[in-house]
Amino acid sequence: MSVITILTYSKEVTTQNLNPEAREALLKRLRRIEGQVRGLHKMAEEGRTCDEILIQMDATRKAMASASLTLLQEFLGVFAGQLAQDKAGGIKVEEVTDMLRRFTQ
């Protein structure tokens, strides 16, 4: 299976393909992150110290990374299910590794 095939499959997987609980958990996390970003904006408007803002920015970045990883795990579950139904055969570990590297950088 080629990388092109992997990318084709990846474009077919949307958040609508996720199980409802995982989708709702993702949306909840994103709403929380949205609140963190609004809080950062307010901190900057209020003239809070750079140190305080940077600490909150780091927390927001980590929350985004965590949400990204969760979405990626869910994507791989759906993706693996699609591949299992595909009669074309297996997938090379290197191809999945390359895809993961692209999505996590």
Residue pairs with C-beta under 8 A, 6 or more apart in sequence:
1 83
1 88
1 89
1 90
1 91
1 92
1 95
2 95
3 95
3 98
3 99
5 88
6 91
6 95
6 96
6 99
7 99
9 79
9 82
9 83
10 75
10 79
10 99
12 82
13 75
13 78
13 79
13 82
15 23
15 26
15 71
16 23
17 78
18 26
18 74
18 78
19 74
22 70
22 74
25 70
26 67
26 70
26 71
26 74
29 63
29 66
29 67
29 70
30 67
32 63
33 60
33 63
33 64
33 67
36 56
36 59
36 60
36 63
37 60
39 56
40 53
40 56
40 57
40 60
43 52
43 53
43 56
44 53
68 103
68 104
69 104
72 100
72 103
72 104
83 90
83 91
